[in-house]
Amino acid sequence: MTTEAPETEAEVQKPAQLFAPLPPPPPRFMETRWSGPSYGGGPAAWGAALAGGIATAVALPLTKPGLGWLLIGIVIAAAVAHAARFGEKLENRADRAARIGWTLLALALLSVGVFLNAYWLFYICVLGAIGCASLAVAGGHSVRAVIVAGAALPLATLRSIPWLAKGATAWQRTRDKTTTGGRTLWAIVVTIVLVVVFGALLSSADAAFSKIVGNILPDLSADTFRRALLYTPIGMLVTAGAIFIVLAPPKLTGLEQPARRTIGRIELMLPLGALIVMFGGFVALQFRYLFRQEAPEGSTFAEYAVSGFWQLVVVTLLTLLVIACASRWSAKETAQDRLVVRVMLGAVVVLSLIIVASAAFRMWLYMDDLGWTRERLFFGAVELYLGFVFLLVALAGIQLKAPWFPRAIIASFAGLLLAIAAVNPEAYIAERNIARFEDRKDDPSYLKTFDLGYLQFQTSDAIDELMTLEEPYRSCALRRIIAQLDTQPDTWYSWNESRWHARKVIEDYGSRYRPDACAEWHKIRESSGSSSTSR
């Protein structure tokens, strides 16, 4: 009979250790830096959110650029500005000026829809306006802070739902309807209901009255109710989310921490030196062929010029990433370290600027040879913007510390969108393509390949340029614009200066429009192809 050895004290405690509670997890970002308001959204918050929701339901032209986008932005900005008076005060005057600047920049981007009908550009401007609005309510200086601030507004729209529900529960529990906020909220609701119901009924009862207010008040139809059910919650959540942020903004100070590890001079000079040598050889080749407009043996200059644009764009983006990594992890303790960083990164920046110029010049030649399109114009402008970013990098590299750099990147991209809008890209594209057509229309081979169909897809922004075409090209190019303006009338909230001007031009054009012009154009193309073949 064997006897078991007595259990040691460690073995006795082992099961207890296995079932011991785990240490608490580290605090999350929401708990430490963005807990939100400690109170629920009361009548004032509900009233402001309702104002934003009603403005969105009444004035949002979702499928086209129009006046309503700007009006909604102004209503939401006013509601948030009023709520900001009760939030945390910004003691720094520069921060207050920056918040106002971001707000004005967001409204400027929304105002593009009032003047232009280039929907592809306008919806990019809407995304830019959302980003600027996020920075307006959340702030942020460093790279991480700007990234968090940019995501704050979309997150706050979701976090505002329980916040408003908490305020509504507390409001219902107290049943205090004698407060100023409660009385104002109920007065707003009653006023809106009365105006909509009686205004719609009176508008349908009298033709003269209908002409005055019929275009302002919505019709009591199924589409109106569907629009209200869809758009009102969207506007309410956006407004409530912005108010949620300004009442208790996230704490963004201290997010950007210094790098824990640094790289030495040799580790910095070897890769950057190889990059500089490679860039130098490429730049020398560009000066020999592209900038002197010579072609390598075996290819034409046009073929050489239009090749490699996208590769150069990728090189530009990767170079910016390399510069960012080198700036963060390079050693800067001594004067020699800082001199090495400035010299190496300065050489990369200078050579990168020449590569950017080469890419932009290639795109220009590409468009001049094959024609102008929206995509080519936009990405060519983006390449110029990347060149401007390199200039900002050079400016920041003088002191090796630039807290303004992240905000300057975003503000300059918003400025790029406004600059493109100021050029009127649709009109510019049409003007350049029509000029190419006028220069080459006597060439049968060019006339055979001329894409008049692309001019048909220009928006009303290009109406004046399209009117310069001779018949039958003019009527054929205007066909799609005329059909859209006839089948998609504008209301007061979707008013757009470009479409309004185009309607006046087409009205003056009148009976001169030839519906069968496109068929006539196809006959001209076919005959040009035949004559070219016979030659």
RODO-2510 file (C-alpha; in nm, 4 decimals, decimal comma):
residues 535
     n   res          X          Y          Z
     1     m     0,0000     0,0000     0,0000
     2     t     0,1443     0,3265    -0,1131
     3     t     0,0980     0,6551     0,0586
     4     e     0,0507     0,9738    -0,1354
     5     a     0,2846     1,2566    -0,0644
     6     p     0,1170     1,5480     0,1125
     7     e     0,0198     1,8335    -0,1153
     8     t     0,2446     2,1312    -0,0962
     9     e     0,1127     2,4797    -0,0198
    10     a     0,1704     2,5894    -0,3817
    11     e    -0,0323     2,2965    -0,5161
    12     v    -0,3132     2,3742    -0,2766
    13     q    -0,3291     2,7364    -0,3982
    14     k    -0,2999     2,6487    -0,7672
    15     p    -0,6777     2,6058    -0,8350
    16     a    -0,7427     2,9334    -0,6631
    17     q    -0,4874     3,1014    -0,8861
    18     l    -0,6521     2,9585    -1,1943
    19     f    -0,9869     3,1094    -1,0988
    20     a    -0,8477     3,4369    -0,9706
    21     p    -1,0117     3,7462    -1,1243
    22     l    -0,8298     3,9045    -1,4162
    23     p    -0,6818     4,2513    -1,3716
    24     p    -0,9091     4,5290    -1,4942
    25     p    -0,8500     4,6334    -1,8559
    26     p    -0,6872     4,9703    -1,9189
    27     p    -0,9310     5,2605    -1,9504
    28     r    -1,0660     5,3153    -2,2991
    29     f    -1,0433     5,6339    -2,4997
    30     m    -1,4107     5,7199    -2,4470
    31     e    -1,3720     5,6893    -2,0694
    32     t    -1,0561     5,8933    -2,0344
    33     r    -1,0778     6,1518    -2,3103
    34     w    -1,4359     6,1709    -2,4354
    35     s    -1,6937     6,0738    -2,1787
    36     g    -1,9495     6,3139    -2,3218
    37     p    -2,1903     6,5391    -2,1300
    38     s    -2,2786     6,4171    -1,7809
    39     y    -2,6413     6,5154    -1,8376
    40     g    -2,8963     6,4221    -2,0994
    41     g    -3,0034     6,6368    -2,3877
    42     g    -3,2848     6,8543    -2,2588
    43     p    -3,5502     7,0616    -2,4382
    44     a    -3,2942     7,3040    -2,5817
    45     a    -3,0932     7,0194    -2,7376
    46     w    -3,4096     6,8589    -2,8717
    47     g    -3,5254     7,1901    -3,0156
    48     a    -3,1938     7,2527    -3,1903
    49     a    -3,1845     6,8964    -3,3253
    50     l    -3,5425     6,9292    -3,4440
    51     a    -3,4575     7,2553    -3,6233
    52     g    -3,1730     7,0815    -3,8060
    53     g    -3,3953     6,7836    -3,8885
    54     i    -3,6799     6,9962    -4,0246
    55     a    -3,4401     7,2085    -4,2295
    56     t    -3,2974     6,8884    -4,3783
    57     a    -3,6421     6,7447    -4,4536
    58     v    -3,7612     7,0667    -4,6152
    59     a    -3,4548     7,1874    -4,8051
    60     l    -3,2232     6,8947    -4,8884
    61     p    -3,1867     6,8349    -5,2669
    62     l    -3,0130     6,5014    -5,2159
    63     t    -2,9783     6,4035    -5,5817
    64     k    -2,8406     6,7311    -5,7186
    65     p    -2,6412     7,0406    -5,6172
    66     g    -2,8627     7,3236    -5,5022
    67     l    -2,9301     7,6105    -5,2639
    68     g    -3,0729     7,3810    -4,9958
    69     w    -2,7329     7,2339    -4,9037
    70     l    -2,6032     7,5757    -4,8030
    71     l    -2,9236     7,6675    -4,6168
    72     i    -2,9112     7,3467    -4,4134
    73     g    -2,5458     7,4121    -4,3311
    74     i    -2,6300     7,7625    -4,2094
    75     v    -2,9196     7,6362    -3,9909
    76     i    -2,7075     7,3616    -3,8315
    77     a    -2,4115     7,5997    -3,7836
    78     a    -2,6375     7,8535    -3,6098
    79     a    -2,7877     7,5871    -3,3810
    80     v    -2,4444     7,4527    -3,2867
    81     a    -2,3021     7,8028    -3,2342
    82     h    -2,5869     7,8794    -2,9957
    83     a    -2,5251     7,5558    -2,8040
    84     a    -2,1503     7,6267    -2,7876
    85     r    -2,2229     7,9202    -2,5566
    86     f    -2,3090     7,6668    -2,2852
    87     g    -2,0136     7,4343    -2,3434
    88     e    -1,6471     7,4602    -2,2542
    89     k    -1,5016     7,8031    -2,3200
    90     l    -1,2015     7,8318    -2,5496
    91     e    -0,9517     8,0565    -2,3754
    92     n    -0,7073     8,0561    -2,6671
    93     r    -0,8071     8,3242    -2,9178
    94     a    -0,6251     8,1401    -3,1978
    95     d    -0,8351     7,8282    -3,1329
    96     r    -1,1554     8,0300    -3,1501
    97     a    -1,0442     8,1868    -3,4771
    98     a    -0,9546     7,8417    -3,6143
    99     r    -1,2998     7,7033    -3,5228
   100     i    -1,4671     7,9957    -3,7003
   101     g    -1,2381     7,9482    -4,0001
   102     w    -1,3258     7,5772    -4,0297
   103     t    -1,6957     7,6650    -4,0121
   104     l    -1,6667     7,9251    -4,2875
   105     l    -1,4641     7,6835    -4,4992
   106     a    -1,7337     7,4161    -4,4611
   107     l    -2,0042     7,6623    -4,5662
   108     a    -1,7914     7,7769    -4,8604
   109     l    -1,7647     7,4165    -4,9819
   110     l    -2,1431     7,3747    -4,9546
   111     s    -2,1957     7,6979    -5,1475
   112     v    -2,0365     7,5377    -5,4558
   113     g    -2,3736     7,3693    -5,5152
   114     v    -2,5406     7,7081    -5,5514
   115     f    -2,3302     7,8086    -5,8526
   116     l    -2,2138     7,4886    -6,0256
   117     n    -2,3960     7,1788    -6,1469
   118     a    -2,0829     6,9599    -6,1548
   119     y    -2,2242     6,6922    -5,9269
   120     w    -1,8976     6,4896    -5,9192
   121     l    -1,7095     6,7875    -5,7768
   122     f    -1,9886     6,8989    -5,5456
   123     y    -2,0204     6,5672    -5,3639
   124     i    -1,6455     6,5714    -5,2992
   125     c    -1,7010     6,9215    -5,1577
   126     v    -1,9771     6,7818    -4,9313
   127     l    -1,7334     6,5251    -4,7891
   128     g    -1,4786     6,8022    -4,7402
   129     a    -1,7422     7,0146    -4,5644
   130     i    -1,8142     6,7287    -4,3216
   131     g    -1,4430     6,7036    -4,2403
   132     c    -1,4124     7,0791    -4,1871
   133     a    -1,7255     7,0759    -3,9690
   134     s    -1,5730     6,7997    -3,7544
   135     l    -1,2613     7,0104    -3,6978
   136     a    -1,4797     7,3136    -3,6254
   137     v    -1,6582     7,1417    -3,3354
   138     a    -1,3756     6,9173    -3,2075
   139     g    -1,0567     7,1132    -3,2785
   140     g    -0,7231     6,9342    -3,2834
   141     h    -0,3627     7,0299    -3,3625
   142     s    -0,1378     6,7249    -3,3926
   143     v    -0,1686     6,4477    -3,6508
   144     r    -0,3465     6,2072    -3,4163
   145     a    -0,5684     6,4817    -3,2791
   146     v    -0,6767     6,5867    -3,6282
   147     i    -0,7547     6,2244    -3,7188
   148     v    -0,9640     6,1811    -3,4033
   149     a    -1,1361     6,5153    -3,4599
   150     g    -1,2172     6,4191    -3,8182
   151     a    -1,3936     6,1031    -3,6962
   152     a    -1,5633     6,2776    -3,4035
   153     l    -1,8739     6,4019    -3,5848
   154     p    -1,9731     6,0659    -3,7414
   155     l    -1,9219     5,8967    -3,4023
   156     a    -2,1104     6,1699    -3,2178
   157     t    -2,4180     6,1245    -3,4382
   158     l    -2,4473     5,7721    -3,2940
   159     r    -2,3571     5,8714    -2,9381
   160     s    -2,6169     6,1470    -2,9428
   161     i    -2,9019     5,8914    -2,9630
   162     p    -2,8730     5,7658    -2,6002
   163     w    -2,7864     6,1204    -2,4929
   164     l    -3,1119     6,2589    -2,6327
   165     a    -3,3039     5,9583    -2,4980
   166     k    -3,1591     6,0203    -2,1508
   167     g    -3,2665     6,3828    -2,1644
   168     a    -3,6156     6,2905    -2,2846
   169     t    -3,6538     6,0376    -2,0006
   170     a    -3,5474     6,2902    -1,7390
   171     w    -3,7735     6,5531    -1,8925
   172     q    -4,0724     6,3185    -1,8883
   173     r    -3,9989     6,2093    -1,5319
   174     t    -3,9980     6,5623    -1,3990
   175     r    -4,2960     6,6581    -1,6210
   176     d    -4,1893     7,0178    -1,5916
   177     k    -4,3381     7,1770    -1,9025
   178     t    -4,3228     7,5280    -1,7658
   179     t    -3,9557     7,5814    -1,8447
   180     t    -3,8554     7,8185    -2,1202
   181     g    -3,6927     7,5409    -2,3251
   182     g    -3,9973     7,3175    -2,2992
   183     r    -4,2422     7,5925    -2,3946
   184     t    -4,0229     7,6966    -2,6874
   185     l    -3,9960     7,3408    -2,8149
   186     w    -4,3704     7,2864    -2,8055
   187     a    -4,4290     7,6239    -2,9702
   188     i    -4,1928     7,5278    -3,2550
   189     v    -4,3702     7,1973    -3,3103
   190     v    -4,7186     7,3535    -3,3078
   191     t    -4,6079     7,6353    -3,5404
   192     i    -4,4595     7,3962    -3,7941
   193     v    -4,7679     7,1737    -3,7936
   194     l    -5,0040     7,4685    -3,8393
   195     v    -4,7989     7,6305    -4,1167
   196     v    -4,7563     7,3081    -4,3119
   197     v    -5,1176     7,1908    -4,2854
   198     f    -5,2971     7,5218    -4,3428
   199     g    -5,0436     7,6501    -4,5938
   200     a    -5,0741     7,3361    -4,8076
   201     l    -5,4558     7,3440    -4,7931
   202     l    -5,4798     7,7143    -4,8805
   203     s    -5,2215     7,6742    -5,1568
   204     s    -5,4291     7,4021    -5,3212
   205     a    -5,7501     7,6037    -5,2804
   206     d    -5,6411     7,9258    -5,4568
   207     a    -5,4266     7,9529    -5,7684
   208     a    -5,2957     8,3028    -5,6905
   209     f    -5,1964     8,2060    -5,3381
   210     s    -5,0436     7,8867    -5,4740
   211     k    -4,8107     8,0858    -5,7009
   212     i    -4,6786     8,2768    -5,4014
   213     v    -4,6267     8,0021    -5,1433
   214     g    -4,6992     7,6820    -5,3297
   215     n    -4,3344     7,6361    -5,4203
   216     i    -4,2250     7,6954    -5,0608
   217     l    -4,4568     7,4662    -4,8660
   218     p    -4,4407     7,0917    -4,9347
   219     d    -4,7370     6,9098    -5,0845
   220     l    -4,9224     6,6707    -4,8543
   221     s    -4,8349     6,3627    -5,0573
   222     a    -4,6871     6,0209    -4,9911
   223     d    -4,3488     6,1401    -5,1238
   224     t    -4,3528     6,4291    -4,8768
   225     f    -4,4121     6,1972    -4,5828
   226     r    -4,1449     5,9555    -4,7015
   227     r    -3,9036     6,2444    -4,7374
   228     a    -3,9841     6,3653    -4,3857
   229     l    -3,9410     6,0167    -4,2352
   230     l    -3,6024     5,9722    -4,4053
   231     y    -3,4420     6,3167    -4,3934
   232     t    -3,5616     6,4476    -4,0555
   233     p    -3,3744     6,1856    -3,8453
   234     i    -3,0595     6,2422    -4,0510
   235     g    -3,0633     6,6168    -3,9914
   236     m    -3,1506     6,5698    -3,6242
   237     l    -2,8629     6,3275    -3,5629
   238     v    -2,6059     6,5453    -3,7410
   239     t    -2,7146     6,8516    -3,5440
   240     a    -2,7348     6,6622    -3,2146
   241     g    -2,3940     6,5048    -3,2751
   242     a    -2,2319     6,8432    -3,3322
   243     i    -2,3981     6,9814    -3,0163
   244     f    -2,2855     6,6705    -2,8248
   245     i    -1,9250     6,7526    -2,9190
   246     v    -1,9288     7,1266    -2,8417
   247     l    -2,0863     7,0680    -2,4993
   248     a    -1,8224     6,8098    -2,4015
   249     p    -1,5464     6,7922    -2,6647
   250     p    -1,2853     6,5157    -2,6615
   251     k    -0,9578     6,5946    -2,4872
   252     l    -0,7113     6,5937    -2,7734
   253     t    -0,4073     6,7440    -2,6012
   254     g    -0,1153     6,5106    -2,5462
   255     l    -0,2157     6,2565    -2,8109
   256     e     0,1009     6,3108    -3,0125
   257     q     0,3829     6,1548    -2,8115
   258     p     0,7504     6,1621    -2,9072
   259     a     0,8902     5,8524    -3,0768
   260     r     1,0194     5,5925    -2,8299
   261     r     1,2970     5,4778    -3,0605
   262     t     1,5173     5,6821    -3,2913
   263     i     1,7342     5,5888    -3,5857
   264     g     2,0975     5,6975    -3,6085
   265     r     2,2719     5,8932    -3,8779
   266     i     2,3972     5,5898    -4,0701
   267     e     2,0523     5,4266    -4,0576
   268     l     1,9062     5,7500    -4,1951
   269     m     2,1717     5,8340    -4,4543
   270     l     2,1922     5,4941    -4,6250
   271     p     1,8268     5,4589    -4,7421
   272     l     1,7754     5,8306    -4,8035
   273     g     2,1074     5,8528    -4,9877
   274     a     2,0051     5,5694    -5,2182
   275     l     1,6717     5,7402    -5,2747
   276     i     1,8451     6,0693    -5,3577
   277     v     2,0765     5,9011    -5,6103
   278     m     1,7818     5,7246    -5,7766
   279     f     1,5709     6,0417    -5,7870
   280     g     1,8679     6,2373    -5,9252
   281     g     1,9102     5,9951    -6,2142
   282     f     1,5390     6,0066    -6,2924
   283     v     1,5357     6,3867    -6,2843
   284     a     1,8354     6,4013    -6,5184
   285     l     1,6500     6,1760    -6,7613
   286     q     1,3404     6,3961    -6,7398
   287     f     1,5419     6,7055    -6,8294
   288     r     1,6932     6,5220    -7,1251
   289     y     1,3695     6,3862    -7,2712
   290     l     1,0491     6,5260    -7,1256
   291     f     1,1304     6,8876    -7,0388
   292     r     1,3288     6,9248    -7,3632
   293     q     1,0438     6,7488    -7,5485
   294     e     1,2585     6,4767    -7,6983
   295     a     1,1633     6,1090    -7,7154
   296     p     1,3793     5,8035    -7,6498
   297     e     1,4640     5,5948    -7,9530
   298     g     1,1787     5,3693    -8,0616
   299     s     0,8902     5,5833    -7,9302
   300     t     0,7189     5,9082    -8,0143
   301     f     0,7237     6,2029    -7,7763
   302     a     0,3472     6,1757    -7,7188
   303     e     0,3804     5,8069    -7,6209
   304     y     0,6671     5,8865    -7,3850
   305     a     0,4860     6,1822    -7,2311
   306     v     0,1600     6,0047    -7,1522
   307     s     0,3236     5,6949    -7,0021
   308     g     0,4097     5,6653    -6,6358
   309     f     0,1821     5,9302    -6,4850
   310     w     0,0175     5,7003    -6,2341
   311     q     0,3515     5,5474    -6,1355
   312     l     0,4804     5,8963    -6,0592
   313     v     0,1714     5,9668    -5,8462
   314     v     0,2421     5,6528    -5,6408
   315     v     0,6077     5,7549    -5,6093
   316     t     0,4974     6,0963    -5,4807
   317     l     0,2693     5,9448    -5,2150
   318     l     0,5319     5,6920    -5,1022
   319     t     0,7911     5,9677    -5,0798
   320     l     0,5648     6,1661    -4,8481
   321     l     0,5335     5,8554    -4,6301
   322     v     0,9118     5,8106    -4,6227
   323     i     0,9609     6,1756    -4,5261
   324     a     0,7016     6,1444    -4,2467
   325     c     0,8702     5,8335    -4,1038
   326     a     1,2188     5,9829    -4,1261
   327     s     1,1025     6,3067    -3,9623
   328     r     0,9456     6,1193    -3,6709
   329     w     1,2129     5,8603    -3,5906
   330     s     1,5368     6,0372    -3,6838
   331     a     1,7617     6,1574    -3,4036
   332     k     1,7582     6,5342    -3,3444
   333     e     1,9418     6,5701    -3,0151
   334     t     2,2592     6,7362    -3,1466
   335     a     2,3197     7,0090    -3,4016
   336     q     2,4928     6,7564    -3,6299
   337     d     2,1858     6,5282    -3,6164
   338     r     1,9530     6,8117    -3,7093
   339     l     2,1834     6,9228    -3,9926
   340     v     2,1895     6,5708    -4,1392
   341     v     1,8084     6,5473    -4,1229
   342     r     1,7628     6,8861    -4,2900
   343     v     2,0139     6,8153    -4,5687
   344     m     1,8901     6,4655    -4,6488
   345     l     1,5201     6,5441    -4,6340
   346     g     1,5749     6,8753    -4,8122
   347     a     1,7404     6,6969    -5,1047
   348     v     1,4520     6,4468    -5,1202
   349     v     1,1972     6,7297    -5,1164
   350     v     1,3707     6,9266    -5,3941
   351     l     1,4014     6,6224    -5,6201
   352     s     1,0421     6,5217    -5,5401
   353     l     0,9203     6,8640    -5,6499
   354     i     1,0837     6,8077    -5,9891
   355     i     0,9179     6,4641    -6,0119
   356     v     0,5826     6,6245    -5,9271
   357     a     0,6406     6,8822    -6,2019
   358     s     0,7221     6,5996    -6,4411
   359     a     0,4000     6,4153    -6,3526
   360     a     0,1906     6,7317    -6,3897
   361     f     0,3556     6,8081    -6,7250
   362     r     0,2886     6,4532    -6,8412
   363     m    -0,0798     6,4887    -6,7504
   364     w    -0,0978     6,8186    -6,9385
   365     l     0,0497     6,6594    -7,2510
   366     y    -0,1729     6,3561    -7,1981
   367     m    -0,4851     6,5712    -7,1992
   368     d    -0,3622     6,7828    -7,4881
   369     d    -0,3041     6,4716    -7,6974
   370     l    -0,6056     6,2573    -7,6007
   371     g    -0,8556     6,5161    -7,4775
   372     w    -0,9717     6,6554    -7,1456
   373     t    -1,1918     6,4629    -6,9039
   374     r    -1,3104     6,5191    -6,5485
   375     e    -1,0850     6,2471    -6,4103
   376     r    -0,7745     6,3784    -6,5872
   377     l    -0,8405     6,7344    -6,4786
   378     f    -0,9076     6,6381    -6,1165
   379     f    -0,6076     6,4093    -6,0734
   380     g    -0,3834     6,6593    -6,2489
   381     a    -0,4959     6,9185    -5,9939
   382     v    -0,4323     6,6676    -5,7120
   383     e    -0,0765     6,6201    -5,8385
   384     l    -0,0221     6,9959    -5,8191
   385     y    -0,1658     6,9840    -5,4665
   386     l     0,0907     6,7187    -5,3723
   387     g     0,3594     6,9559    -5,4974
   388     f     0,2214     7,2196    -5,2613
   389     v     0,2376     6,9628    -4,9798
   390     f     0,6090     6,9183    -5,0508
   391     l     0,6522     7,2941    -5,0160
   392     l     0,4799     7,2749    -4,6767
   393     v     0,7131     6,9894    -4,5834
   394     a     1,0123     7,2048    -4,6778
   395     l     0,8767     7,4907    -4,4683
   396     a     0,8162     7,2600    -4,1726
   397     g     1,1636     7,1105    -4,2070
   398     i     1,3314     7,4423    -4,1295
   399     q     1,2401     7,4102    -3,7605
   400     l     1,1784     7,0315    -3,7647
   401     k     0,8565     7,0971    -3,5748
   402     a     0,5358     7,2287    -3,7248
   403     p     0,2154     7,1967    -3,5153
   404     w     0,0264     7,3751    -3,7928
   405     f     0,1154     7,1144    -4,0582
   406     p    -0,1802     6,8669    -4,0204
   407     r    -0,4396     7,1452    -4,0316
   408     a    -0,2612     7,3122    -4,3229
   409     i    -0,2839     6,9884    -4,5229
   410     i    -0,6624     6,9685    -4,4779
   411     a    -0,7242     7,3398    -4,5276
   412     s    -0,5155     7,3451    -4,8460
   413     f    -0,7097     7,0480    -4,9893
   414     a    -1,0351     7,2314    -4,9180
   415     g    -0,8790     7,5318    -5,0915
   416     l    -0,7950     7,3064    -5,3882
   417     l    -1,1623     7,2064    -5,4197
   418     l    -1,2686     7,5705    -5,4099
   419     a    -1,0031     7,6598    -5,6697
   420     i    -1,1284     7,3854    -5,9036
   421     a    -1,4828     7,5128    -5,8556
   422     a    -1,3706     7,8685    -5,9323
   423     v    -1,2253     7,7480    -6,2642
   424     n    -1,5630     7,5903    -6,3563
   425     p    -1,4162     7,2551    -6,4644
   426     e    -1,7050     7,1476    -6,6882
   427     a    -1,6823     7,4680    -6,8918
   428     y    -1,3025     7,4452    -6,9087
   429     i    -1,3116     7,0827    -7,0274
   430     a    -1,5700     7,1650    -7,2936
   431     e    -1,3728     7,4691    -7,4082
   432     r    -1,0492     7,2723    -7,4481
   433     n    -1,2135     6,9820    -7,6285
   434     i    -1,4053     7,2124    -7,8619
   435     a    -1,0839     7,4003    -7,9408
   436     r    -0,9165     7,0688    -8,0317
   437     f    -1,2158     6,9832    -8,2490
   438     e    -1,2078     7,3169    -8,4333
   439     d    -0,8370     7,2761    -8,5049
   440     r    -0,8693     6,9204    -8,6392
   441     k    -1,2213     6,8893    -8,7805
   442     d    -1,0899     6,9106    -9,1398
   443     d    -0,8907     6,5915    -9,0815
   444     p    -1,1190     6,2978    -9,1791
   445     s    -0,9302     6,0522    -8,9576
   446     y    -0,9753     6,2771    -8,6534
   447     l    -1,3412     6,3406    -8,7323
   448     k    -1,3929     5,9659    -8,7451
   449     t    -1,2609     5,9232    -8,3898
   450     f    -1,3940     6,2480    -8,2389
   451     d    -1,6046     6,1650    -7,9315
   452     l    -1,8954     6,4059    -7,9446
   453     g    -2,0713     6,1756    -7,6976
   454     y    -1,8410     6,2940    -7,4174
   455     l    -1,9498     6,6527    -7,4754
   456     q    -2,3094     6,5320    -7,4345
   457     f    -2,2256     6,4270    -7,0789
   458     q    -2,1137     6,7745    -6,9755
   459     t    -2,3440     6,9399    -6,7261
   460     s    -2,5227     7,2723    -6,7647
   461     d    -2,2020     7,4439    -6,6459
   462     a    -2,0712     7,4108    -7,0035
   463     i    -2,3801     7,5495    -7,1791
   464     d    -2,2083     7,8648    -7,3093
   465     e    -1,9163     7,6668    -7,4524
   466     l    -2,1433     7,4091    -7,6178
   467     m    -2,3406     7,6897    -7,7833
   468     t    -2,0268     7,7886    -7,9768
   469     l    -2,0414     7,4638    -8,1772
   470     e    -2,1876     7,4745    -8,5247
   471     e    -2,4786     7,2588    -8,6307
   472     p    -2,5427     6,9687    -8,6163
   473     y    -2,2810     6,9297    -8,3406
   474     r    -2,4450     7,1923    -8,1181
   475     s    -2,7912     7,0344    -8,1060
   476     c    -2,6438     6,6885    -8,0591
   477     a    -2,4229     6,8035    -7,7695
   478     l    -2,7162     6,9832    -7,6028
   479     r    -2,9569     6,6907    -7,6275
   480     r    -2,8887     6,5390    -7,2855
   481     i    -2,8813     6,8739    -7,1029
   482     i    -3,2153     6,9743    -7,2564
   483     a    -3,3719     6,6406    -7,1599
   484     q    -3,2500     6,6686    -6,8004
   485     l    -3,3730     7,0245    -6,7573
   486     d    -3,7134     6,9299    -6,8975
   487     t    -3,7640     6,6166    -6,6875
   488     q    -3,6009     6,7396    -6,3636
   489     p    -3,7482     7,0805    -6,2750
   490     d    -3,6012     7,2721    -5,9832
   491     t    -3,7833     7,3764    -5,6668
   492     w    -3,6839     7,6706    -5,4515
   493     y    -3,4475     7,4605    -5,2376
   494     s    -3,2813     7,2937    -5,5387
   495     w    -3,2257     7,6237    -5,7219
   496     n    -2,8903     7,6351    -5,8951
   497     e    -2,7463     7,9290    -6,0876
   498     s    -2,5940     7,7065    -6,3549
   499     r    -2,9192     7,5270    -6,4352
   500     w    -3,1131     7,8555    -6,4190
   501     h    -2,8752     8,0136    -6,6705
   502     a    -2,8891     7,7064    -6,8953
   503     r    -3,2700     7,7217    -6,9057
   504     k    -3,2531     8,0842    -7,0188
   505     v    -3,0010     7,9990    -7,2925
   506     i    -3,2072     7,7043    -7,4176
   507     e    -3,5239     7,9134    -7,4111
   508     d    -3,3539     8,1709    -7,6324
   509     y    -3,2251     7,8894    -7,8536
   510     g    -3,5883     7,7878    -7,9096
   511     s    -3,6846     7,6480    -8,2474
   512     r    -3,3278     7,6329    -8,3735
   513     y    -3,2774     7,3104    -8,1763
   514     r    -3,2685     7,0084    -8,4087
   515     p    -3,3765     6,6815    -8,2396
   516     d    -3,2377     6,4696    -8,5263
   517     a    -2,8919     6,6294    -8,5073
   518     c    -2,7185     6,3231    -8,3604
   519     a    -2,8334     6,1049    -8,6495
   520     e    -2,6958     6,3655    -8,8888
   521     w    -2,3667     6,3677    -8,6969
   522     h    -2,3346     5,9890    -8,7302
   523     k    -2,3789     6,0209    -9,1062
   524     i    -2,0981     6,2790    -9,1142
   525     r    -1,8709     6,0394    -8,9240
   526     e    -1,9495     5,7532    -9,1579
   527     s    -1,8878     5,9644    -9,4657
   528     s    -1,5610     6,0911    -9,3167
   529     g    -1,4519     5,7342    -9,2592
   530     s    -1,5371     5,6427    -9,6189
   531     s    -1,3511     5,9409    -9,7643
   532     s    -1,0539     5,8675    -9,5419
   533     t    -1,0478     5,5071    -9,6591
   534     s    -1,0761     5,6079   -10,0247
   535     r    -0,7789     5,8337    -9,9841
***
